[in-house]
Structure formats: structure tokens, C-alpha cells
Amino acid sequence: MTDAVVVATWGTPVNGFPVDAEEVLTLAAKAAKGLGRPLHWLSLGDPGAGAGQVASRFGVASLDRIDDAKLASFSADAHVEALAQYARAEAPAAIFLAQSFDARLVAPRLAGRLNGAVVGNAVDAEIADGKLSITASAYGGDTRVVYQFQGSGLCVVTVSANAVSLGAPAAAGAAPAARTIPVDLSAVTERVKVVHKPQVLGKRLEEAQIIVSGGRGLGKKENYHHVEELAAALGGMAGASRPIVDDGWVDSSHQVGLTGRITRPALYIAAGISGASQHMAGCSAAKTIAAINTDKDAAIFRYARYGLVGDCVAILSELTKAAKGA
């Protein structure tokens, strides 16, 4: 039994290692150092060609890998079972995951299966009285709450995207040991079948530094192109509120909010969005929020540094012209 702090990742490597791995490793390494425990990195599938070098910079003692055909693409039942078998064999003190839609399915089920605890939206980790304490964002990012784990059970932590400062890159240390961990997933049958899943090509919304999002204030589906045009003119990406995703104006890969993407851009422009807490959970960490709404009392203006009261379609059109220098 290792009693280690473990970072678990999966998915297609980008630039040599999984997306968000460095952020999660930063927080997990801090927790491991404070607890005096080794840090392990578990990859479900190929960790990428650059994983070993990244692992050495964070002081990872062991780069573990689980290979199974059922892990080739995301399958909640298979991923939960693989992690559960690993946890039973290795008895880690904590498992850190990058917070994503998939991780939200895995984390609570894993903690429940192993009688552990789970915390989401993590932004920091501290050691208090010899116990792991996790600081997490709450109430749409407006405040912070601190959870302290008690006892010796497993802690499962999901780390918010773009919420952890990486700091200066550390010099490479000793190469981590490489281990292949055997699991038996032969009895696992996926109980939920995904009949359609939006495909996101290129940059992810969570990584964008500029986001222009539209809501029902656009009036109709045909007006969403104004959001896309301004986003393109600014070199950013187009987002959306849940209501227009539910109405079929745009697919869910653009959705910002509690049940969509959690973003942290330098600039977030909200056009025709009321500012409900569910939406603000996905964008309140932006460095600057600019809002456009016909209702001067809309909740979005409480969060915005800049606000424009008026027709968002007309204003978006003028902003696009200005951005293009027209």
C-alpha cells in the first residue's frame, strides 16, 4: 500500500501530455509535500510522449499506467471500475482529477464505491493540523469554501480548469519509475449509451482568453452569428447560455455554466444573458466581464466591469465593425 497522493488522467494527449495535467499536478504536488507522501501519476491509457518529462518536474515518484481496450474512449463504468481497482490495490490518500464533464461522472461514483469523500471546484490545497484541506469555489465563483478531510479514507478532488497558477517551470528531477497496473474489466458493461456527442476540434472553450457568449436576448437563432463574428474578430471563441443550447440554437460544446464549461478568460462578453447563478458559475472567474442587455437591472451587471444597456444584436454588430477596423 502506497498511501500516495495520485493524479489520474485520461484522454488524448495534447502537446505530449493530457490537457490540464500540469494544473492538477501543481495542486497534488503541494498536497503530497504537505502530507509527506509520494506523488504518483496514473494514466488510463497512453499518457503521451512528454508525460515522463512533465512528471519529473513535479517530483512524481511513479508514472503508473492502466491499459485496457475498454478505456480507449471514455466509458464512465469502465473508468470508475479501473480507478476503484487501482485504489483498492494501492490505497492512495487522495486522487486528484482535472474537472471536466467526464470527471464529474467519475469522481462521486468512485468516492461512493470506496466509502471516501469528494470535493469539486478545487482551487487550492493546504495542510492544516496534519489533514488535507481543499479550498473550492462556491456560489458561482463568488466565494470560497474550505473543506478539511477527516479520518483515513480516500479523498477524491476535482480541480477547476484555469484556477491554479503554475508558477515558474521547475527543473527536471529524477525520472519517475514506470509501472503497468493490471486490472480486470471483463465484467464491466456500460449502462448508458451516448447516441450523440458534440465533437470539439481545435482549441477548447476552457482555454480561450476571449469569449463572446450569447443568450436569449439575441432574439432568435439566426442572430447567433453576431456572437461568432465578434468572437472571430477579437481572436476568441463563441459561447452560449444553457437556454439557447436547450433550444437548439447551438450545440452544447459552446455552453458556459454550471452544467457546461467552466471558463477563466481574460475577457468575457455576455450578450443578452441575464446573469443567473448557474451561468455565472462558468464565467465569474474571468478577469474582465462586459455585459450587454436591454434590462438595466439585469443581474449580469452586478458582475460586469463594463455594461451597455441596449439591443445586443445592434451593439454586437457595431463592436464587430470596430474590431475589424471598419
LOVO-785832 format. One record per atom (N, C-alpha, C, O): x, y, z. Coordinates in steps of 0.001 Angstrom, whole numbers, padded with zeros to 6 digits, always signed. Each point is the difference from the previous one (the first is absolute). Last residue first. Example, Ala and Ser with C-alpha at 12.3 -4.5 7.8 and 13.67 -1.06 7.14 Angstrom:
% residues 2
+012850-002250+007080+000820+001190+000060-000770+001090+000730+000509+001108+000169-000219-006828-000239-000890+001190+000000+000900+001200+000000+001036-000019+000665
//
This chain:
% residues 326
-013379+048581-039374-000843+000451-001112-000609+001372+000286-000737+000532-000829+003728-003710+003425+000516+001266-000500-000802+000554-001148+000488+000830-000767-001192-004821+003608+000593-000212-001331+000606+001269-000574+000637-000020-001054-002893+000119+005206+001091-000954+000159+000730-000259-001304+001207-000243-000020-005099+002974+000034+001130+000682+000659+001193-000920+000121+001136+000421-000216-005113-002226-001480+000552+000955-000948+001225+000705+000596+001016+000186-000670-003401-003016+003498+000716-000773-001009+000631+000918-001037+001142-000213-000407-003948+002128+003651+001268-000428+000595+000838-000789-000990+001221+000150-000038-005577+001078-001230+000893+001163+000029+001353-000350+000599+001032+000474-000476-004357-003827+000436+000343+000349-001377+000984+001167-000033+000970-000024-000758-002824-001238+004887+000976-000981-000463+000478+000332-001414+001188-000105-000306-004675+002693+002074+001281+000326+000636+001078-000979-000433+001133+000409-000252-005582-001130-001217+000543+001219-000597+001379+000323+000562+000899+000397-000742-003143-004032+002654+000270-000298-001407+000637+001212-000682+001001-000132-000703-002554+000431+005226+001296-000673-000139+000342-000305-001457+001178-000020-000358-004056+004096+002615-000232-001186-000826+001318-000684-000302+000870+000580-000650-000908+002345+005105-000491+000183-001357-000184-001319-000714+000192-001068+000581+002924+003183+003567-001432-000246-000001-000517+000297-001401+000047+001142-000458+004939-002563+002679-000698+000767-001024-001471-000380+000033-000342-001175-000130+005171+000784+003471-001354-000373-000378-000579+000934-001044+000220+001210+000047+004585-003137+002917-000549+000922-000991-001397-000484-000398-000223-001199-000164+002325-001077+003523+000789+001225+000157-000514+001071-000950-000006+001190+000315-002999-005412+001754+000733+000587-001124+000809+001228+000404-000452+000822+000798-002692-003541+001922+001294-000666-000170+000899+000733-000998+001215-000199-000006-005665+001585+000999+000649-000056+001309+001392-000596-000101+000861+000261+000841-003847-000062-004587+000717+001251+000226+000658+000056+001379+000897+000815+000218-003734-004471-001654+001332-000056-000607+000807+001261+000283+001227-000058+000077-005926-000538+001122+000992-000453+000986+001420+000014-000552+000955+000165+000759-004811+003251-002541+000379-001413-000162+001124-000359+000967+000900+000803+000245-003265+003546-001121+000033-000642+001312+000382-001482-000078-000112-000721+000991-000472+003586-004848+001053+000634+000803+000129-000618+001384+001009+000204+000674-002648-002277-005471-000515+000217+001356+001111+000574+000878+000963-000694+000327-000152-000635-004830-001002+001062-000075-000547+000376+001378-000541+001090+000180+005616-002987-001261-001350-000459+000301-000963+001174-000079+000361+001127+000341+005207-002918-000381-000935+000747-000853-001395-000557+000264-000241-001197-000159+005591+001177+002648-001368-000494-000200-000808+000936-000877+000133+001222+000063+005215-002943+001669-000756+001086-000618-001378-000544-000360-000108-001087-000569+004608-000314+003939-001285-000361-000596-000652+001270-000545-000107+001003+000705+005347-002966+000902-000879+001127-000327-001273-000528-000649+000052-000796-000937+002984-002267+002797+000647+001209+000517-000870+001231-000249-000067+000903+000834-002094-005829-000102+000620+000806-001052+000632+001249+000609-000529+000564+000957-002168-003993+001320+001433+000104+000257+000732+000778-001086+001219+000155+000072-005933-001243-000220+000256+001043+000997+001478+000156+000334+000400+001013+000574-002869-004240-003633+000759+001132-000544+000401+001042+001032+000707+000950-000338-003386-005167+000945+000927-000342-001066+000850+001143-000493+000904-000220-000807-004333+000566+004191+000941-001008+000503+001044-000335-001049+001101-000434+000340-004808+003244-001321+001160+000696+000558+001010-000962+000592+001179+000334+000119-005359-001945-001784+000886+000439-001080+001266+000632+000559+001094-000243-000509-004373-001110+003549+000481-001194-000698+000946+000376-001140+000983-000696-000253-003257+004090+002749+001155-000567+000707+000569-001221-000714+001208-000234+000033-003637+004127-002863-000408-000989+001001+001230-000680+000594+001032-000122-000660-001591+003819-002837+000931-000046+001128-000436-000929+001112+000340+000223+001161-002096+001109-005895-000551+000653+001190+000963+000032+001176-000014+000946+000788+000917-000705-006249+000017-001014+001062-000393+000679+001313+000547+001047+000347+000438+000894-004899-001355-000514+000157-000109-001112+001014-000855-000876-000128+005619+001660-000961-000981+000729-000797-001384-000634+000139-000212-001142-000408+005469+001414+002734-001291-000684+000120-001058+000831-000698-000323+001100+000448+005997-001792-000249-001070+000893-000425-001301-000786-000010-000136-000983-000729+005368+000666+002978-001244-000730-000253-001078+001022-000336-000341+000846+000827+006143-001342-000266-001165+000824-000313-001188-000883-000321+000096-000904-000830+003857-001061+002387+000384+001368+000343-001170+000945-000231-000174+000973+000735-000974-006123+000452+000662+000809-001026+000463+001352+000531-000366+000413+001100-001515-005151+000537+000738+001028+000751+000742+000911-000986+001224+000117+000070-005549-004311+000410+001029+000751-000711+000654+001040+000906-000529+000363+001050-002676-005120-001426+000455+000951+001011+001200+000725-000592+001039-000615-000238-005407-002038-002243+001434+000225+000152+000266+001037+001087-000684+001019+000092-003886-003485+000299+000766+000092-001243+001481+000144+000271+000571-000750+000792-004168+000765+002474-000146-001279-000692+000689+000009-001357-000199-000906-000810+000473+004776+003530+000157-001078+000972-000090-001370-000648+000722-000917+000391+000627+004741-003785-000840-000028+001191+000229-001226+000848+000883-000812-000275-000579+002176-005234+000744+000475+001159-000926-000045+001209-001143+000451-000073+001308-002829-005212-000719+000404+001219+000942+000362+001138+000889-000773+000358-000072-000993-005002+000148+001446+000211-000558+000449+001351+000149+001164+000372-000437-005671-002070+001433+000260+000164+000262+001480+000257+001086+000364+000450-005496-002277-001453+000401+000122+001407+001491+000225+000215+000412+000332+001112-003131+001384-005649+000209-001267+000718+000659+000226+001358+000531+001076+000274-004092+002325-002709+001421-000333-000120+000238-001260+000820-000749-000277+000937-003650+001880-001464+000640+001041-000802+001454-000341-000293+000530+000375-001045-004094-002850+003708+000575-000481-001247+000630+001060-000881+000250-000248-001179-002331+000270+005793-000916+000312-001106+000555-000398-001359-000676+000153-001018+003251-000676+005006-001190-000844+000129-000984+000223-001145-000705-000921-000413+004415+003730+000639+000458-001355-000322-001190-000955+000052-000185-000826-000893-000515+005182+002224+000042-000074-001458+000603-001322-000471-000240-000427-001130-000172+001221+005884-001300+000054-000678+000086-000106-001513-000827-000680-000608+004891+000822+003394-000706-001274-000117-001343+000119-000719-000331-000884-000790+004195+004336-000486-000670-000354+001244-000781-001290-000216-000264-000390-001137+004877+001740-001617-001459+000091+000030-000515-000318+001392+000654-000695+000777+004155+002144-004131-000641-000790+001035-001506+000207-000023-000522+000729-000844+005366-000067-002447-001408+000282+000260-000555-000942+001063+000226-001209-000040+005031+003214-000744-000912-001095-000289-001415+000388+000394-000208+000854+000862+004790+002250-002508-000489-000814+001104-000898-001126-000465+000085-000447-001143+002095+004443-001131+000910-001126+000185-000404-000896+001146+000846-000656+000608-003181+004588-002503+000841+000237+001179+001024-001107+000224+000814+000084+000920-003997-000332-004472+000699+001270-000202+000951+000309+001147+001026+000650-000202-003875-004457+000476+001041-000195-001010+000821+001268-000193+001222-000065-000135-004953+000309+002985+001021-000879+000585+001160-000201-000969+001163+000061+000399-004909+002259-001948+000784+000822+000924+001108-000831+000636+001129+000468+000148-004101-002750-002974+000791+000956-000761+000843+000891+000906+001155+000283-000320-004216-003435+002215+001123-000674-000648+000904+000984-000734+001223-000139+000028-005226+001766+001859+000910-000437+001071+001251-000617-000609+001116+000323+000405-004559+000753-003305+000630+001239+000472+000999-000295+001127+001051+000634+000097-003847-004062-001891+001207+000231-000805+000697+001299+000401+001201+000145-000229-005447-001611+002026+001179-000482+000720+001287+000265-000794+001085+000065+000578-005785+000819-001911+000838+001102+000468+001267-000457+000709+000854+000820+000337-004410-003740-002004+000741+000580-001122+000929+001134+000428+000913+000362-000743-003980-002545+003829+001162-000811-000337+000870+000661-001063+001227-000051+000077-004196+003324+002921-000270-001188-000810+001315-000658-000407+001064+000619+000028-001397+002908+003475-001292+000029-000664-000344-001250-000779-001090-000549+000155+004799+002173+002957+000280+000127-001425-001284-000006-000825-000016+000463-001140+000193-001236+005896-000141+001398-000393+000357+000255-001448-000267+001082-000524+000861-005290+002851-001306+000187-000640-000269+001446-000424-000873+000267-000825+005976-001397+001272-001129-000598+000686-001292+000305-000741+000018+000416-001158+005899-000607+000436-001331+000525-000261-001071-000746+000772+000157-001171+000343+005619+002416-000243-001113-000933+000193-001334+000688-000260-000179+001185+000281+005911-000926-001015-001217+000777-000219-001165-000989+000074-000072-000932-000801+005560+001018+002491-001233-000728-000304-001128+001010-000176-000180+000897+000824+005987-001487-000308-001109+000908-000299-001217-000843-000391+000087-000854-000882+003761-001374+002162+000266+001222+000753-001065+001065-000242-000158+000919+000803+000036-006636-001032-000089+001274-000708+000277+001178+000930-000444+000015+001148+000099-004883-000131+001340+000549-000192-000020+001397-000609+001042+000652-000072-004994-003382+000867+000640+000208+001300+001368+000661-000120+000489+000586+000967-002950-001990-004824-000560+001212+000575+000674+000337+001331+000207+001172+000314+002601-003968-003933-001173-000185+000849-000459+001335+000584+000802+000915+000189+001939-002155-005020+000069+000566+001339-001298-000203+000768-001088+000088-000569+001461-003328-003491+000851+001150+000284-000091+000428+001456-000152-000826+000900-003979-001779-002461+001274-000056-000709+000800+001252+000330-000552+001098+000070-003779-004154+001957+000685+001281+000077+001369-000147-000644+000848-000755+000476-005900-001850-000614+001435-000130-000188+000639+001380-000009-000351+000848-000821-004434-003119+003061+000637+001033-000812+001510-000198-000061+000633-000318+001007-004198-003656-000408+000889+000807+000811+000667+001039-000875+000644-000355-000988-004855-003765+001250+000583+001118-000735+000849+000819+000955-000440+000325+001103-001385-004418+000285-000452-000104-001391+000515+001149-000853+000096-000123-001221+001343-002708+005867-000012+001347-000561-000353-000119-001478+000747-000585-000785-001879-002762+005120+000516+000098-001358-000142+001434-000496-001093+000565+000014+001418-003472+004938-000545+001165-000691+000652+000101-001369+001226-000021-000109-000002-003444+003081-001444+000029+000168-000682+001172-000696-001217+000001-000185+005888-003293-000375-000457+001385+000091-001522+000047+000003-000646-000556-000888+003792-003435+002749-000877+000314-001128-000519+001409+000174-000599+000327+001024+004651-003940+001105-000596+001334-000063-000820+000157-001276+000492-000237-001103+002335-003579+002565-001403-000068+000420-000729+001344-000123-001196+000085+000281+005911-000682-001327-000772-000906-000858-001486-000030+000344-000837-000251-000868+005014+002649+002578-001237+000707-000350-000927-000874-000838-000928+000505-000632+005537-000533+004019-000884-000910-000727-001328+000703-000233-000795+000171+000925+006337+001371-000111-001379+000041+000474-000815-000980-000836+000414-000384-001094+005200+001998+002232-001012-000901-000581-001376+000219+000631-000114+000158+001215+004484+003225-002102-000855-000525+001061-001062-000904-000622-000768+000459-000846+005974+001524-000261-001269-000358-000638-000842-000727+001039+000416-001022+000545+003877+004758-000084-000674-001235+000367-001247-000190-000848-000710+000961-000299+005670+002112+001052-001127-000279-000889-000599-001352+000376+000708-001004+000071+002307+005188+002578-000116-001422-000339-001226-000185-000877-000990+000714+000160+003404+004061-000290-000860-000838+000831+000057-001459-000426+000282-000315-001156+003766+004021+000796-001065-000596-000806-000859-000893+000884+000538-000767+000799+002067+005060+001205+000202-001412-000329-001182-000520-000801-001147+000379+000238+001257+004658-000661+000650-000776+001040+000226-001425-000452+000176-000273-001188-000895+005511-001202-000296-001433-000001+000797-000700+001097+001183+000279+000197-002625+004851+000381+000992-000786-000733-000346-001478+000112-000521-000455+001018-003415+004113-000766+001090-000548+000802+000959-000773-000877-000375-000516-001053-002973+004848-000211+000261-001428-000190+001193-000465+000833+001046+000650+000008-004176+003463+001597+001137-000239-000892+000246-001499-000141-000074-000725+000992-004916+001980+000217+001280+000515+000449+001096-000292-001018-000272-000450-001113-004735-000584+001276+001067-000980-000157+001329+000487+000549+000822-000817+000416-006129+001811+001040+001166+000650-000600+001157-000978-000046+000364-000591+001017-005815-000378-001069+001246-000206+000738+001144+000662-000741+000208-000250-001187-004759+000005-000448-000133+000570+001338+001286-000066+000804+000085+000593+001076-001690-002353-005644+000532+001368-000004-000062+000671+001363-000031+001228+000082-002949-005436-000136+000859+000403-001102+000398+001461+000137-000808+000836+000404-000401-004034+003866-000597+000889-000983+001013+000388-001076+001171+000240+000294-001160-004874+002581+000643+001317-000030-000593+000845-001121-000025-000427-001154-001448-003958+004559+000034+000450-001390+000424+001460-000017-000539+000822+000741+001058-005302+002828-000045+001441-000204+000017+000305-001490+000860-000500-000725-001452-003577+004864-000024+000213-001444-000251+001484-000249-000987+000558+000479+002808-003977+003767-000513+001305-000385+000076+000113-001519+001070-000191-000578-001156-004150+004467+000419+000598-001265-000671+001358-000208-001184+000171+000293+001863-001929+004806-000597-000463-001245+000509+000756-001215+000689+001011+000130+000163-000590+004845+001048-000530-000879-000556-000495-001331+000713-000665-000752-002414+004806+004424+000165-001442-000076+001062-000400-001012+000811+000821-000428-003093+003809-000526+000250-000634+001293+000162-001503-000190-000460-000554-000999+000796+005516-002051-000277-001433+000036+000401-000567+001358+001071+000306+000525-002710+004777-002021+001104-000751+000595-000397-001464+000098-001020-000335+000602-000418+005066-003586-000383-001321+000502+001238-000672+000576+001048-000044-000645-002879+005335-000794+001120-000884+000336-000541-001283+000610-000755+000029+000971-000967+004236-004537-000328-000830+001156+001144-000975+000216+000586-000487-000967-001904+005521-001789+000837-001181+000172-000430-000741+001256-000408+000613+000986-002113+002997-004829+000620-000165+001304+000835-001278+000013+000032-000741-000983-002365+002269-002939-000015+001240+000769+000746-000116+001325+000440+001009+000551-001456-004432-004089+001322+000603+000006+000078+001278+000817+001063+000615+000075-005025-003436-000509+000319+000587-001290+001339+000693-000045+000236+000837-000871-001576-003065+004883-000989+001010-000351+000384+000735-001280+000037+001230-000048+004152-003578+001879-001401-000302+000306-000885+001166-000415+000482+001109-000232+004966-003600+000034-000884+001117-000324-001440-000439+000245-000338-001173-000160+004557-000868+002967-000780-000151-001223-000841+001243-000239-000389+000694+000940+004770-003077+002114-000765+001219-000233-000686-000128-001348+000646-000276-001011+001323-003535+004666-000191+000427-001386-000839+001272-000026-001090+000047+000571+004437-003207+002991-001087+000967-000132-000048+000485-001441+001028+000361-000574+001236-004642+003791-000120+000656-001289-001220+000913-000012-001113-000437+000297+004035-000828+004205-001094-000456-000853-000024+000802-001292+000390+001167-000037+002500-000415+003950+000337-001298-000568-001061-000575-000919+000126-001136-000456-000496+005504+002414-000029-000999+001073+000250-001406-000543-000583-000975+000476+000045+003745-004397-000320+000621+001276-000146-001087+001050-000809-000915-000153+002515+001982-005281+000031-000990+001071-000210+000725+001315+000798+000864+000362-002409+000266-005766+000839+000322+001149-000008-001175+000962-000860-000877-000081-000727+002646-005316+000134-001087+000974+000966+000438+001095+001048+000579-000286-004523+001584-004068+001219+000010+000811-000027-001177+000963-001053-000576+000273-002380+001297-003503+000906+001036-000506+001292+000067+000799+000958+000643-000430-005698-004051-000808+001171+000316+000820+000886+001044-000673+000235-000052-001207-004793-002258+000199+000321+001427-000154+001209+000429+000817+000063+001143+000451-002432-005572+001351+000179+000539-001341+000348+001473+000033-000015+000623+001061+000260-005351+002291-000150+001450-000067+000262+000433-001436+000987-000413-000608-001979-004400+003939+000249+000646-001291-000246+001503+000123-000940+000442+000662+001966-005521+002342-000595+001335-000068+000370+000632-001336+000992-000379-000623-001586-005140+001972+000875+001151+000185-000778+001298-000059-001231+000001+000019+000258-005012-000745-000358+000601+001285+000927+001164+000335+000422+000170+001144-000593-002750-005291+001082-000293+000943-000250+000622+001373+000894+000039+000845-003976+000507-004496+000332-001423-000056+001029-000385+001052-000010-001125+000500-001238+005699-001059-001061-000796+000590+000337-001472+000040-000288-000682+000984+003265+003645-003163+000006+000234+001447-001063-000845+000691+000257-000572+001059-000183+000443-005747+001209-000622+000547+000039+000148+001518+000265-000965+000718-003680+003144-003031-000227-001445-000016+001198-000737+000582-000158-000983+000725+000368+005700-001255-000909-000398+001082-000255-001497+000048-000178-000569+001077+003161+002193-004602+000440+000305+001369-000987-000428+001085+000405-000711+000920-001224+000328-005877+000864-000993+000638+000189+000265+001492-000139-000917+000810-002345+003846-003736-000681-001292+000054+000788-001003+000833-000573-000831+000704+002393+005062-001541-001160+000175+000882-000818-001282+000104-000667-000233+001008+004309+000481-004014+000457-000145+001386-001142+000171+000990+000002-000610+001070-000831+001333-005702+000247-001413+000291+000405-000216+001453-000458-000943+000645-000087+005372-002171-001301-000683+000010+000184-001468+000367-000756-000540+000808+004541+003362+001141-000571-000003-001343-001367-000658+000111-000379-000488+001064+005063+001823+002076-001459+000079-000047-000483+000163-001439+000367+000951-000690+004056-003590+002523-000350+001263-000648-001514+000046-000142-000604-000945-000507+002819-001888+004521-000413-000069-001395-000189+001413-000536-000366+000910+000745+002696-003970+003741-000332+001293-000598-000311-000198-001485+000728-000702-000702-000513-002329+005581+000074-000051-001460-000486+001339-000537-001111+000436+000304+003240-002634+004705-000877+000896-000752+000214-000218-001489+001091-000367-000437+000894-002492+003670-000630+000909+000959-001004+000903-000702-001032+000356+000569+002235-005445-002367+000482+001388+000025-000720+000831+001052-001129-000305+000383+001527-004889-001661-000439+000750+001183+000554+001420+000047+000674+000366+000963-000258-004366-004204+001056+000945+000379-000316+000810+001248+000908+000558+000616-003936-003924-002538+001326-000619+000011+001062+000923+000585+000896-000453+000712-005379+001951-001282-000014-001110+000955+001387-000630+000122+000401-000422+001085-001034+003834-004284-000038+000537+001355+000000-001107+001048+000627+000139+001051-000865-001340-005649+001307+000604+000305+000032+000471+001457+000966-000259+000719-005047-001275-002353+000932-001117+000168+001401+000514+000342+000688-000579+000840-003928+003809-001844-000328-000670+001263+000946-001165+000260+000465-000181+001125-000176+002503-005231+000527+000807+001100-000273-000658+001351+000830+000069+000906-002638-002143-004709+001458-000036-000081+000630+000779+001149+000956-000466+000619-005660+000585-001066+000468-001311+000456+001518-000089-000031+000603-000554+000920-002658+004464-002618-000210-000093+001445+000551-001321+000529+000666-000024+001034-000605+000626-005669+000977+000872+000651-000141-000035+001520+000999-000003+000718-004120-002401-003375+001327-000595-000103+001044+000849+000728+000872-000540+000681-005340+002164-000935+000057-001223+000801+001397-000607-000004+000494-000422+001045-001274+004277-003781-000078+000282+001439+000133-001258+000849+000762-000016+000967+001417+001073-005691-001118-000830+000413-000077+000109+001517+000881-000495+000703+002100+002701-005239-000565+000134+001334-001237-000856+000194-000935+000031-000800+004761-001789-002398-000810+001215-000011-000714+000071+001340-000099-000998+000714+003217-002275-000903+000452+000687-001208-000773+001294-000235+000574+000988-000459-000949-004586+003909+000374+001359+000387+000446+000824-001200+000450+001135+000155-001628-005812-000308-001209+000699+000437+000281+001431+000446-000927+000765+000264+004427-003839-001547-000769+000440-001169-001239+000793+000404-000441+000873-000747+004844-000864+003758-001099-000930-000238-000813+000555-001155-000182+001212-000108+004659+000025+003666-000381-000187-001397-001112-001036-000095+000121-001105+000531+002497+004625+003209-000946-001104-000156-000405-000057-001462-000512+000977-000546+004836+001260+003720-000822-000052-001207-000910-001230+000039+000423-001094+000372+003251+004743+002693-000752-001241-000121-000907+000052-001237-000422+001069-000440+004924+001302+002744-000910+000257-001107-000704-001314-000316+000561-000875-000659+002140+002977+005224-000381-001141-000820-001003+000431-001065-001018+000620+000307+003121+002552+002628+000815-001167+000317-000286-001169-000922+000898-000784-000309-001190+006370-000283-000801-001221-000015+000904-001206+000226+000989-000181-000709-000102+005224+000493+000438-000931+001039-000828-001254+000081-000107-000594+001074-000095+004335-004302-000883+000113+001163+000362-000992+001103-000733-000140+000979+003061+000340-005172+000016+001391+000484-000852+000175+001248+000221+000928+000778-000059-005094-003113+001262+000235+000720+000065+001418+000548+000640+000235+001025-004332-001532-003772-000043-000652+001313+001253+000291+000814-000083+000217+001208-000122+001213-005716-000864+000822+000856-000036-000570+001419+000066+000747+000976+002221-003267-004153+000726+001243+000263-000806+000929+000911+000543+000612+000920-002598-004624-002383+001130-000282+000887+000768+001255+000375+000374+000179+001159-003959+000032-004365-000450-000163+001381+001161-000236+000969-000002+000535+001108-000244+000082-006149+000639+000959+000893-000333-000172+001461+000450+000791+000829-002268-003522-004462+001457-000094-000058+000696+000930+000987+001113-000288+000440-006080-001814+000516+000644+000930-000908+001515-000048+000112+000554-000372+001034-004056-002428+001171+000187+001292+000659+000640+001041-000911+000026+001182+000345-003330-005713-001225+001264+000624-000360+000160+001366+000674-000833+000879-000218-002545-004077+002716+000370+000056-001409+001317+000722-000184+000764+000165+000951-002646+000866+003226-000860-001040-000549+000165+000051-001519-000675+000772-000680+004091+000871+004780-000616+000265-001291-000848-001192-000419+000474-001136-000028+001941+003467+004759-000647-001158-000632-000652+000421-001301-000814+000923-000018+004776+000777+003749-000826+000444-001122-000514-001244-000707+000770-000784-000555+001267+002234+005836-000080-000910-001139-000898+000602-001069-000924+000756+000301+003910+000715+004449-000954+000404-001020+000079-000980-001162+001074-000220-000561+000063-000137+006238+000467+000006-001386-001119+000403-000953-001182-000159+000306+001282+002047+004786-000323-001220-000744+000610+000066-001400+000226+001093-000521-000692+002231+004405+001176-000864+000065-000217-001323-000700+000518-001028+000435-003444+005042-000025-000325-001226+000731+001204-000906+000190-000055-000962+000766+000454+005028-003229-000495+000340+001328-000296-001216+000861+000205+000016+001213+001092-000600-005740+001111+000542+000783-000441+000302+001427+000704-000316+000959-004004-001065-004030+000911-001103+000320+001157+000478+000873+000377-000673+000960-003432+003888-002659-000620-000842+001028+000941-001114+000440+000122-000281+001192+001256+003002-004740-000053+000803+001223-000581-000814+001153+000498+000051+001124-000535-001949-005381+001370+000023+000528+000070+000802+001295+000732-000356+000924-004806+000263-003298+000259-001285+000646+001406-000042+000600+000202-000564+001075-001489+004367-003598-000762-000072+001252+000300-001294+000752+000153+000010+001221+001900+000548-005436+000421+001100+000879-000691-000100+001358+000645+000095+001044-001945-003038-004523+001262-000400+000626+000498+001074+000964+000553-000321+001052-004314+001300-003653-000342-000994+001020+001260-000467+000726-000017-000184+001217+000601+003164-004812-000752+000654+001074-000303-000978+001135+000169+000328+001174+001890-002021-005072+000917+000814+000794-000715+000719+001149+000542+000109+001099-003032-002713-004293+000808-000829+000898+000890+000853+000900+000146-000299+001185-003358+001605-004862-000227+000344+001412+000871-000805+000966-000123+000174+001212-000222-002344-005954-000414+001363+000282-000301+000152+001495-000602-000887+000606+004050-002984-002218-001431+000340+000075-000259+001465+000338+000740+000608+000772+003741-001811-003448-000556-000485+001268-001446+000478+000100-000400+000906-000731+003145-000007-003181+000853-000965+000697-000514-000522+001315+000570-000942+000551-002808+004137-003599+001356+000509+000240+000811-000924+000902+000847+000453+000771-005382-002087-000431+000188+001188-000835+001347+000604+000362+000283+000233+001175-003142-005352-000593+001023+000976+000379+000062+001152-001004-000165-000197-001204-004262-002796+002353+001040+000164-001012+001015+001044+000442-000385+001129+000305-002324-003844+003533-000319+000782-001192+001199+000160-000912+001114-000385+000353-001142-000034+005212-000342-000846-001146-000312+000915-001177-000054+001221+000145+002189-001401+005488-000353+000671-001256-000395-001037-001043+000342-001178+000102+000883+002120+005611-000507-000931-001013-000437+000781-001230-000747+000973+000109+004062-000556+004602-000669+000752-001062-000425-001008-001053+000829-000765-000492+000404+000196+006027-000024-000462-001385-000720+001008-000898-001071+000503+000339+003803-001460+004729-000930+000909-000647+000095-000291-001491+001095-000038-000560+000023-003848+004290+000469+001135-000782-001128+000949-000343-001177-000327+000152+001726-004140+002272-000484+001175+000722+000431+001279-000707+000181+001036+000640+000676-006026-001619+000873+001154-000170-000383+001186+000873+000877+000743+000441-001145-006464-000228-000846+001191+000000+000888+001251+000000+000913+000111+000819
//
